[in-house]
Amino acid sequence: MANYSKIADQLIQVIGEDNIESIAHCATRLRIIVKNKDLIDDKKISDIDLVKGQFFTSGQYQVIFGTGIVNKVYDQLADKGLAAKTASEVKQEAIQREPAHKRAMRFFSDVFVPLLPAIIATGVGLGLKSVLLNPAILAMMGLTPESVPQPLTAFLAAVTETAFVFLPALVCWSAYRVAGGSPSLGILLGLMLISPAFPNAWEVALNPDVSAILLFDVIAWQGYQGSVLPSLVVGLMGAKIEKRLNKVVPDVLQLILVPILSVSITLFLALSVLGPALQVVEQGIGFVLTGLADIPFGIGGFIYGLFLQAIVVTGMHHIITMFEVMLVSQTGMNPIIALGMPSMAAQGAAALALAYRSRNKKLRAAGIPAGATVYLGITEPAIFGMNLRFGIRPFVVASIVGGFGGMAAALLELAAQGNGISMLPGILFYTYEMHQFVSYAALMIITSVVAFIAVCLWGIPKKMLEDYPADVESKSLRHKPSTKKPVTDSNVETA
């Protein structure tokens, strides 16, 4: 059984108690704000029992332990008197140390990551709906789509459509919250953007008999159903206006005047200026992203698959979530997540290949779960705990394989019905068509096998063998030094 107190003591010893400002944890990682990262010996951290990897990003030194284990290590560190804080408090401390462009990327991440459960629920619901209402499956039970009971179709419609019908309210609420405004006003403002008082954006676009309301016979007012970028900026602006009004309106009148003034001013600006302009920008971004999968010979897929995990390393990958949500809201499909799936499979297979080629028990114990976790949709333990641990070579080989996998995904015209999860859990996004389902599963398997072989042949770094040599001696021999053979060229194992 693991000695978590001993693990905590080793962490303190390697990092330095005076070097630790505060600690927190997320689902799998211990997050430590340190004064000087250069004082930490990464290899000594990696040698600590149960540590699966470590990396430094966004002002935090993060040690990967895994679900459940990290909580116990954190509790031991807190009991030893270290400054324990919530993950959000540590994040805020780290954010203040980041440059402006990283803080901007962080804003996008903080807005959209909390929305992922709703988006994932919708996508998984669509997958289940595709299975339940599949004509072939219904025919096996002697049914047709028309014979499905209305309560069931209504229930499935509510599960699979609500998130995108009210998407502006979700985005506006989250942006308002992150920007420091009152979240309830964010929800209200988002609902105003899709109020039935304004013509529905989809009807204006598709029905020639429906037109926008004209302000001064020039400015077209309409709803923003399915919008993402306008809702994001409107939420940010609304929070700024609210905070500004709180500074200038007398305290005794704030509760009465600030809410109505902030939402009224923001809504007017949204309908008249921001909304029309940002909708054009949003449509342009959607066109470019869709076109990425349509570049001839799958070149767009190759580029995306090649560089996606490098973007993950920088921590800027969460902004892609916004673009994926935008695509799904505009078209109902998401080819981008399909282009990126092979790059994830390749990194998972690379971690498993490193564990397979290593003869060190500790490295195998870390590599197998790190690689397996990728197939549940999380790549960070594999990337930081294995593939970049001894140099860039395994990571690069896997990225190249992922690039070719992305090319195959583009040529196969793979597209998901949602976003937020990939790999095995994401397979439900492709059940709407047998070709999509089979192609997705086959591509994941083939990419994994190719990446595993490629890393075994060309991606094994010498540093791994030097830092973690083979466990030559058995436990019995360690207690019988007199029976040990002399070390010669003929009896030393090589990895």
Backbone torsions as a table, in degrees:
resi	resn	phi	psi	omega
1	MET	NA	138.1	-175.5
2	ALA	-67.5	141.9	176.4
3	ASN	-97.5	95.0	-174.3
4	TYR	-69.8	-29.8	176.9
5	SER	-65.2	-40.9	178.1
6	LYS	-65.4	-40.8	178.1
7	ILE	-60.6	-43.0	179.1
8	ALA	-62.9	-42.2	178.9
9	ASP	-62.0	-40.5	179.5
10	GLN	-65.5	-40.0	177.1
11	LEU	-60.7	-46.3	-179.8
12	ILE	-62.0	-40.5	-178.6
13	GLN	-64.8	-44.3	-177.4
14	VAL	-73.0	-44.4	-178.0
15	ILE	-76.1	-36.8	-177.4
16	GLY	98.8	120.0	-176.6
17	GLU	-60.3	-39.3	179.6
18	ASP	-72.6	-14.1	-178.8
19	ASN	-89.0	-10.5	-177.7
20	ILE	-94.9	122.3	177.8
21	GLU	-92.2	-43.6	179.8
22	SER	-162.0	160.4	179.8
23	ILE	-132.7	151.9	173.5
24	ALA	-155.7	179.6	176.8
25	HIS	-151.2	155.1	172.3
26	CYS	-111.9	-154.4	-175.0
27	ALA	-66.0	-35.1	-174.1
28	THR	-126.9	-15.2	-169.9
29	ARG	-123.5	143.3	170.0
30	LEU	-86.9	125.2	-176.7
31	ARG	-107.3	120.8	-174.5
32	ILE	-124.6	123.4	171.4
33	ILE	-85.5	118.6	-177.8
34	VAL	-116.1	155.2	179.1
35	LYS	-76.4	-39.2	-176.7
36	ASN	-143.2	106.4	-178.5
37	LYS	-65.8	-28.6	-175.7
38	ASP	-67.7	-15.0	179.5
39	LEU	-81.3	-5.6	-174.8
40	ILE	-97.2	131.2	175.3
41	ASP	-90.8	105.7	-176.4
42	ASP	-59.3	-37.5	-177.7
43	LYS	-65.7	-38.6	178.7
44	LYS	-66.4	-34.9	175.6
45	ILE	-63.6	-44.9	-178.9
46	SER	-63.3	-29.2	-177.7
47	ASP	-77.2	-12.0	-179.8
48	ILE	-69.3	140.1	-177.7
49	ASP	-56.6	137.0	176.7
50	LEU	75.5	-4.2	177.5
51	VAL	-75.4	126.9	-178.6
52	LYS	-102.9	-2.9	179.1
53	GLY	156.1	169.5	179.0
54	GLN	-153.0	154.0	174.9
55	PHE	-161.2	163.8	179.7
56	PHE	-118.6	122.7	179.7
57	THR	-155.3	149.5	175.9
58	SER	52.6	36.1	177.5
59	GLY	78.0	7.3	-177.0
60	GLN	-122.9	137.6	170.8
61	TYR	-91.5	115.3	-171.7
62	GLN	-113.0	127.1	-179.2
63	VAL	-112.0	123.1	-176.3
64	ILE	-87.4	120.4	175.3
65	PHE	-113.8	-38.5	-176.6
66	GLY	112.3	162.8	-177.0
67	THR	-61.1	134.7	178.8
68	GLY	88.4	-48.9	-177.9
69	ILE	-67.7	-41.6	-175.5
70	VAL	-62.2	-34.3	179.3
71	ASN	-62.7	-41.4	-177.3
72	LYS	-70.6	-38.3	177.2
73	VAL	-67.0	-41.5	178.3
74	TYR	-59.8	-44.6	-179.5
75	ASP	-60.3	-40.2	178.9
76	GLN	-64.8	-41.8	179.2
77	LEU	-65.0	-40.6	178.7
78	ALA	-64.5	-39.0	178.9
79	ASP	-65.2	-23.9	-179.7
80	LYS	-86.8	8.2	171.2
81	GLY	91.4	10.3	177.0
82	LEU	-75.4	157.5	-175.6
83	ALA	-72.8	94.1	179.9
84	ALA	-84.8	129.5	179.4
85	LYS	-134.3	168.0	175.1
86	THR	-72.5	160.0	178.9
87	ALA	-60.4	-36.3	-179.2
88	SER	-68.4	-36.6	178.4
89	GLU	-66.7	-43.0	177.9
90	VAL	-64.2	-40.1	179.3
91	LYS	-61.1	-42.3	-179.8
92	GLN	-64.2	-39.5	176.0
93	GLU	-61.6	-42.6	-179.4
94	ALA	-67.6	-38.8	-177.8
95	ILE	-61.1	-38.4	-178.2
96	GLN	-62.8	-20.2	-179.1
97	ARG	-93.0	-5.4	-176.1
98	GLU	-85.9	152.6	173.1
99	PRO	-68.2	167.4	-172.7
100	ALA	-59.7	-43.0	-176.1
101	HIS	-66.1	-33.1	178.1
102	LYS	-72.7	-34.4	176.3
103	ARG	-64.9	-35.4	177.6
104	ALA	-65.7	-44.0	177.4
105	MET	-63.1	-37.2	179.1
106	ARG	-63.3	-36.4	178.9
107	PHE	-61.0	-47.0	178.4
108	PHE	-59.4	-42.7	-179.7
109	SER	-62.1	-46.7	-176.8
110	ASP	-67.0	-26.2	178.3
111	VAL	-76.3	-45.8	-168.4
112	PHE	-93.4	-28.2	179.8
113	VAL	-60.3	-42.0	177.1
114	PRO	-64.1	-18.3	179.5
115	LEU	-84.0	-12.5	-174.5
116	LEU	-58.9	-41.3	178.4
117	PRO	-55.9	-41.0	179.1
118	ALA	-67.1	-41.7	-179.5
119	ILE	-68.7	-39.8	179.0
120	ILE	-65.6	-42.8	178.5
121	ALA	-58.3	-41.0	178.8
122	THR	-65.4	-44.9	-179.3
123	GLY	-64.1	-45.6	178.3
124	VAL	-63.7	-38.4	176.6
125	GLY	-61.3	-39.8	176.9
126	LEU	-63.0	-39.2	178.1
127	GLY	-63.3	-45.8	178.7
128	LEU	-65.1	-37.6	178.0
129	LYS	-63.0	-40.2	178.9
130	SER	-61.9	-36.9	179.4
131	VAL	-72.6	-48.1	-175.2
132	LEU	-65.4	-36.0	-176.6
133	LEU	-102.5	13.9	177.7
134	ASN	-65.5	124.8	-177.2
135	PRO	-55.3	-37.8	-178.9
136	ALA	-65.7	-42.0	179.6
137	ILE	-69.0	-41.5	177.9
138	LEU	-62.7	-37.6	-179.8
139	ALA	-63.0	-33.1	177.9
140	MET	-63.8	-24.5	179.0
141	MET	-101.5	9.2	178.9
142	GLY	74.9	26.1	-177.8
143	LEU	-120.3	166.5	172.7
144	THR	-128.0	162.3	177.7
145	PRO	-54.3	-32.9	-178.4
146	GLU	-71.8	-22.3	-177.5
147	SER	-90.0	-1.2	178.5
148	VAL	-68.7	131.8	-178.3
149	PRO	-56.6	140.6	-178.6
150	GLN	-60.0	-40.0	177.4
151	PRO	-56.9	-37.8	180.0
152	LEU	-68.5	-43.9	179.6
153	THR	-65.1	-37.3	178.2
154	ALA	-65.9	-41.0	179.2
155	PHE	-63.4	-46.4	179.8
156	LEU	-64.6	-36.3	177.9
157	ALA	-64.2	-41.3	178.7
158	ALA	-63.7	-41.6	-179.0
159	VAL	-66.6	-37.2	-170.6
160	THR	-99.6	-11.2	-174.7
161	GLU	-114.9	-24.1	-171.6
162	THR	-59.5	-45.0	-175.8
163	ALA	-58.6	-39.1	-177.2
164	PHE	-85.1	-25.7	174.3
165	VAL	-64.8	-40.4	-177.6
166	PHE	-105.9	23.8	-178.9
167	LEU	-55.7	-44.2	178.4
168	PRO	-57.1	-36.3	178.8
169	ALA	-66.6	-40.5	179.0
170	LEU	-64.7	-46.5	-178.1
171	VAL	-66.6	-44.4	-178.4
172	CYS	-63.6	-42.3	177.3
173	TRP	-59.1	-47.3	-176.4
174	SER	-66.0	-42.2	178.4
175	ALA	-64.3	-42.2	178.3
176	TYR	-58.7	-44.2	-178.5
177	ARG	-64.5	-46.6	-178.4
178	VAL	-66.0	-35.2	-178.8
179	ALA	-79.5	-2.3	174.6
180	GLY	93.2	13.6	177.3
181	GLY	-90.3	-176.7	178.1
182	SER	-79.9	116.3	-176.0
183	PRO	-56.2	-35.3	-179.2
184	SER	-63.7	-35.0	176.4
185	LEU	-69.7	-31.9	176.0
186	GLY	-63.6	-43.9	177.0
187	ILE	-61.5	-45.5	-179.1
188	LEU	-60.0	-45.8	-179.1
189	LEU	-64.6	-40.5	177.7
190	GLY	-63.5	-39.7	177.2
191	LEU	-67.4	-33.3	176.6
192	MET	-63.0	-33.4	179.9
193	LEU	-65.6	-23.2	178.8
194	ILE	-117.5	22.3	-179.8
195	SER	-60.8	141.1	175.8
196	PRO	-65.8	-6.5	176.0
197	ALA	-68.0	-21.6	179.3
198	PHE	-109.3	148.6	178.3
199	PRO	-58.1	137.4	179.9
200	ASN	-63.9	131.4	-176.0
201	ALA	-60.4	-39.6	-179.3
202	TRP	-67.5	-38.0	179.1
203	GLU	-69.5	-37.3	177.1
204	VAL	-61.7	-38.4	-177.3
205	ALA	-75.5	-32.5	-171.4
206	LEU	-107.8	-22.4	-175.3
207	ASN	-110.9	112.6	-178.5
208	PRO	-64.8	-17.1	-179.6
209	ASP	-84.0	-8.0	179.6
210	VAL	-110.5	128.6	-179.1
211	SER	-130.3	159.2	179.9
212	ALA	-71.8	160.2	174.1
213	ILE	-81.2	131.6	-178.2
214	LEU	-97.7	127.7	174.2
215	LEU	-97.3	121.0	-176.2
216	PHE	57.4	26.6	179.3
217	ASP	60.8	18.7	-177.3
218	VAL	-129.5	-52.2	-173.2
219	ILE	-91.1	123.8	-178.1
220	ALA	-87.9	123.0	175.4
221	TRP	-103.1	130.2	176.4
222	GLN	-153.5	169.4	177.2
223	GLY	-71.7	169.7	-178.6
224	TYR	-124.0	46.6	177.6
225	GLN	-57.4	131.2	177.9
226	GLY	76.9	3.0	-177.9
227	SER	-78.7	150.5	178.5
228	VAL	-122.6	-59.0	-177.0
229	LEU	-61.8	-46.6	176.8
230	PRO	-58.5	-41.9	-179.4
231	SER	-64.5	-38.4	179.4
232	LEU	-63.1	-50.7	-176.9
233	VAL	-69.2	-38.3	178.2
234	VAL	-63.0	-41.3	177.3
235	GLY	-62.9	-43.4	178.1
236	LEU	-62.6	-46.3	-178.9
237	MET	-65.6	-41.0	179.7
238	GLY	-60.1	-41.3	178.4
239	ALA	-65.2	-39.9	178.6
240	LYS	-63.5	-43.3	179.8
241	ILE	-64.3	-42.4	179.0
242	GLU	-60.9	-45.6	-179.3
243	LYS	-65.5	-35.7	177.9
244	ARG	-66.3	-42.4	179.1
245	LEU	-65.0	-35.4	178.2
246	ASN	-62.1	-23.8	-180.0
247	LYS	-83.7	-28.6	-174.0
248	VAL	-104.4	-24.3	179.8
249	VAL	-81.6	134.6	178.5
250	PRO	-55.8	144.6	-176.1
251	ASP	-53.3	-40.5	-175.6
252	VAL	-66.9	-20.4	-177.7
253	LEU	-107.6	-3.1	-174.0
254	GLN	-60.3	-45.4	-176.8
255	LEU	-62.1	-29.8	-177.8
256	ILE	-87.5	-46.6	-170.4
257	LEU	-89.2	-39.7	-172.3
258	VAL	-61.3	-47.8	-178.8
259	PRO	-59.7	-49.2	-176.1
260	ILE	-69.4	-38.7	179.7
261	LEU	-67.9	-43.0	-175.5
262	SER	-65.5	-45.6	-178.5
263	VAL	-72.1	-34.1	-179.3
264	SER	-68.3	-46.7	179.7
265	ILE	-63.5	-44.9	-178.0
266	THR	-65.4	-43.3	-179.7
267	LEU	-62.9	-42.2	179.5
268	PHE	-61.6	-45.5	179.1
269	LEU	-65.5	-35.8	-180.0
270	ALA	-65.1	-46.2	-178.0
271	LEU	-71.0	-33.3	-171.3
272	SER	-93.0	-33.3	-171.9
273	VAL	-125.1	-63.3	-171.4
274	LEU	-65.5	-47.3	-175.9
275	GLY	-56.3	-56.1	-178.8
276	PRO	-58.7	-41.9	-177.9
277	ALA	-68.3	-45.9	-176.6
278	LEU	-71.9	-26.7	176.9
279	GLN	-66.2	-36.8	176.3
280	VAL	-64.7	-43.9	178.5
281	VAL	-61.7	-43.7	-179.2
282	GLU	-61.7	-43.1	179.4
283	GLN	-64.8	-36.6	177.4
284	GLY	-65.5	-41.8	178.2
285	ILE	-63.5	-43.1	178.0
286	GLY	-60.1	-39.5	178.5
287	PHE	-64.0	-42.9	-179.3
288	VAL	-65.8	-44.5	-178.5
289	LEU	-65.3	-42.4	177.2
290	THR	-63.3	-38.4	179.7
291	GLY	-66.7	-23.2	179.2
292	LEU	-59.2	-40.8	179.8
293	ALA	-76.8	-13.5	-176.4
294	ASP	-99.7	-0.2	178.2
295	ILE	-61.5	134.1	-175.4
296	PRO	-54.1	147.9	175.9
297	PHE	64.1	16.3	177.4
298	GLY	71.8	18.7	-176.3
299	ILE	-63.2	-38.8	178.4
300	GLY	-61.4	-41.4	177.6
301	GLY	-64.7	-37.4	178.5
302	PHE	-64.0	-45.3	-179.2
303	ILE	-62.4	-45.3	-178.2
304	TYR	-65.4	-46.8	179.5
305	GLY	-64.4	-33.0	-179.4
306	LEU	-67.7	-40.1	-171.4
307	PHE	-104.6	-7.1	-174.3
308	LEU	-59.2	-47.1	-176.9
309	GLN	-71.0	-24.2	172.3
310	ALA	-66.7	-35.4	175.3
311	ILE	-66.5	-37.4	176.9
312	VAL	-60.7	-40.7	179.9
313	VAL	-60.9	-37.1	-179.8
314	THR	-75.2	-14.4	-178.2
315	GLY	83.3	7.4	-176.9
316	MET	-96.7	8.8	-174.3
317	HIS	-72.8	-18.0	-177.2
318	HIS	-67.8	-23.3	178.3
319	ILE	-66.5	-25.2	177.7
320	ILE	-62.7	-29.6	178.8
321	THR	-57.4	-41.4	179.7
322	MET	-60.5	-43.3	-179.4
323	PHE	-66.5	-37.2	179.1
324	GLU	-67.1	-43.3	176.1
325	VAL	-59.3	-40.4	179.2
326	MET	-61.3	-44.1	-179.8
327	LEU	-63.6	-46.2	-178.0
328	VAL	-63.7	-39.2	-179.5
329	SER	-68.3	-31.9	-178.0
330	GLN	-83.3	-40.9	-171.0
331	THR	-118.7	-14.8	-175.5
332	GLY	81.8	-3.8	-177.8
333	MET	-129.5	156.9	-178.3
334	ASN	-137.3	90.3	177.9
335	PRO	-75.4	-19.3	-174.9
336	ILE	-65.0	-44.7	-179.0
337	ILE	-65.9	-29.1	176.9
338	ALA	-69.6	-38.1	178.2
339	LEU	-65.3	-29.4	-176.8
340	GLY	-88.1	-17.7	-177.6
341	MET	-56.7	-45.5	-179.4
342	PRO	-61.3	-31.8	179.2
343	SER	-66.5	-32.7	176.4
344	MET	-71.0	-46.0	179.6
345	ALA	-58.3	-39.6	-178.5
346	ALA	-65.8	-40.0	179.1
347	GLN	-68.6	-37.2	176.3
348	GLY	-64.3	-43.6	179.1
349	ALA	-65.9	-34.2	178.4
350	ALA	-63.5	-43.3	178.2
351	ALA	-62.9	-40.2	177.9
352	LEU	-66.6	-35.8	178.2
353	ALA	-65.6	-41.8	178.0
354	LEU	-62.9	-41.9	178.2
355	ALA	-64.7	-38.9	-179.7
356	TYR	-65.6	-43.2	-177.8
357	ARG	-76.4	-21.7	179.4
358	SER	-77.9	144.7	175.5
359	ARG	-108.4	14.0	178.4
360	ASN	-96.4	125.5	-174.6
361	LYS	-62.9	-38.5	-178.4
362	LYS	-65.1	-41.8	-179.3
363	LEU	-67.9	-38.0	176.4
364	ARG	-65.0	-41.3	-179.3
365	ALA	-62.8	-31.3	178.3
366	ALA	-83.2	-37.7	-172.1
367	GLY	-73.8	-37.6	-176.3
368	ILE	-65.2	-50.8	177.3
369	PRO	-67.0	-31.9	178.4
370	ALA	-64.1	-43.1	178.3
371	GLY	-69.0	-40.1	-179.0
372	ALA	-65.9	-33.3	-179.5
373	THR	-61.4	-30.7	179.2
374	VAL	-58.6	-36.1	-177.0
375	TYR	-74.1	-3.9	169.8
376	LEU	-101.6	1.8	173.2
377	GLY	104.1	10.1	-178.6
378	ILE	-121.8	115.7	-174.6
379	THR	-97.2	-17.4	-171.0
380	GLU	-59.0	-44.5	178.4
381	PRO	-58.7	-37.5	-180.0
382	ALA	-71.2	-42.8	-176.8
383	ILE	-67.8	-53.7	-174.3
384	PHE	-83.6	-31.4	-177.3
385	GLY	-81.6	-22.9	-176.7
386	MET	-132.4	-58.9	-166.1
387	ASN	-70.4	-25.6	175.5
388	LEU	-109.9	6.0	-173.8
389	ARG	-70.2	-34.5	-175.5
390	PHE	-118.1	15.9	-177.2
391	GLY	131.4	176.1	-170.9
392	ILE	-89.8	-9.8	-171.3
393	ARG	-58.1	-52.4	179.6
394	PRO	-60.0	-38.4	-179.4
395	PHE	-63.5	-43.5	-178.9
396	VAL	-66.7	-44.7	179.2
397	VAL	-59.3	-45.0	179.3
398	ALA	-64.6	-37.4	179.5
399	SER	-64.9	-39.1	178.1
400	ILE	-63.9	-44.5	176.8
401	VAL	-61.4	-41.4	177.4
402	GLY	-61.9	-32.7	177.0
403	GLY	-64.5	-45.4	178.1
404	PHE	-67.1	-33.1	174.9
405	GLY	-65.1	-39.8	175.6
406	GLY	-63.0	-36.9	175.6
407	MET	-61.6	-43.9	179.0
408	ALA	-63.4	-39.7	179.3
409	ALA	-62.4	-38.4	178.3
410	ALA	-67.3	-43.1	-179.4
411	LEU	-66.7	-31.9	178.4
412	LEU	-81.9	-6.9	-179.9
413	GLU	58.1	42.9	177.0
414	LEU	-70.7	140.9	177.8
415	ALA	-154.5	132.9	-179.9
416	ALA	-90.0	161.6	176.0
417	GLN	-97.4	15.3	179.9
418	GLY	-168.9	-167.3	177.3
419	ASN	-154.5	172.3	178.2
420	GLY	111.2	-33.2	177.3
421	ILE	-133.3	151.1	-180.0
422	SER	-139.9	-167.9	-179.1
423	MET	57.8	-139.3	-174.1
424	LEU	-62.2	-46.1	178.7
425	PRO	-63.0	-29.1	-176.8
426	GLY	-79.2	-2.5	-176.0
427	ILE	-65.0	-24.1	178.3
428	LEU	-65.0	-22.9	179.0
429	PHE	-66.9	-12.8	-173.2
430	TYR	-114.8	9.6	-176.8
431	THR	-79.0	-3.6	-177.8
432	TYR	-70.2	-14.9	-180.0
433	GLU	-150.2	133.8	-175.2
434	MET	-59.9	-39.7	178.8
435	HIS	-59.3	-43.6	180.0
436	GLN	-64.1	-46.8	-177.5
437	PHE	-61.1	-50.1	-177.8
438	VAL	-66.8	-43.0	-179.2
439	SER	-63.1	-41.7	179.8
440	TYR	-62.1	-49.7	-178.6
441	ALA	-63.2	-43.3	-179.1
442	ALA	-65.0	-41.1	-178.7
443	LEU	-66.0	-38.2	177.9
444	MET	-62.4	-44.0	-178.7
445	ILE	-68.0	-47.8	-177.3
446	ILE	-63.5	-44.5	179.1
447	THR	-60.2	-41.9	-179.6
448	SER	-62.9	-44.6	-178.9
449	VAL	-65.0	-45.1	-179.1
450	VAL	-63.9	-43.9	-179.5
451	ALA	-64.8	-40.1	179.2
452	PHE	-60.0	-47.6	-179.8
453	ILE	-66.1	-42.6	-177.7
454	ALA	-62.9	-42.2	179.8
455	VAL	-69.4	-39.4	177.2
456	CYS	-60.5	-36.8	-177.0
457	LEU	-82.8	-41.7	-170.4
458	TRP	-127.3	-5.1	-172.0
459	GLY	-113.0	10.8	-179.3
460	ILE	-85.0	114.1	-178.2
461	PRO	-78.9	142.3	178.5
462	LYS	-62.9	-31.4	-177.7
463	LYS	-61.8	-32.5	178.2
464	MET	-63.0	-42.1	-178.8
465	LEU	-71.6	-30.6	-179.9
466	GLU	-76.3	-44.3	-177.7
467	ASP	-76.8	-30.2	-179.4
468	TYR	-128.5	75.4	-179.2
469	PRO	-68.2	166.2	-178.3
470	ALA	-63.9	145.7	175.1
471	ASP	-78.8	86.1	-173.9
472	VAL	-70.4	-40.5	-173.6
473	GLU	-88.9	141.2	173.0
474	SER	-85.1	167.3	-179.0
475	LYS	-63.0	-36.6	-178.1
476	SER	-66.4	-37.2	-179.5
477	LEU	-69.7	-30.3	-178.8
478	ARG	-64.7	-25.1	179.8
479	HIS	-95.0	0.9	179.6
480	LYS	-133.0	72.1	-176.7
481	PRO	-63.7	-23.7	-177.1
482	SER	-71.1	-20.7	-178.3
483	THR	-94.6	0.1	-180.0
484	LYS	-69.0	137.0	175.7
485	LYS	-77.6	149.6	174.2
486	PRO	-62.8	147.4	-179.5
487	VAL	-78.7	118.6	177.4
488	THR	-131.6	169.2	179.3
489	ASP	-61.9	-24.6	-174.0
490	SER	-83.7	-19.0	-175.9
491	ASN	-120.8	13.5	175.7
492	VAL	-94.0	126.3	178.6
493	GLU	-77.4	144.4	175.2
494	THR	-117.7	148.7	-178.3
495	ALA	-97.0	NA	NA
